[in-house]
Amino acid sequence: VLMSELHERLGQGEKARELEAERLSLGLVKQRGESYLQLPGGGSRTFVVGPLDDAEQVLIDSFNAQLKAAGHMPDLASASRKHDSEDAKEQSLCGHSEKKAVAIG
């Protein structure tokens, strides 16, 4: 996965697609991202990529608004190439498990 993403960023889309096809033909799967947060009272919480409930979405939206207000600009080059628009790329970066852990934790 990393090699195909690297080739994609270097403008070598054909090589990236070849590597991705080979990965799939071998039955290799990409593991989903997980982030862990140790809780103050003990224990931990795991955050994964995927949908949120309404209350968590409000926290993520608020966190993203604070980041933008502070001048943070997401690195859209690191977003998946499968997204057509800049908005779609930005949205995909908003759902990463690390961002969820910081915003919700």
Secondary structure, DSSP 8 states (H G I E B T S, - for coil): -HHHHHHHHTT-HHHHHHHHHHHHHTT------EEEEE-TTS-EEEEESS---HHHHHHHHHHHHHHHHTT----GGGS-TT--SHHHHHHHHHT-HHHHHHHH-
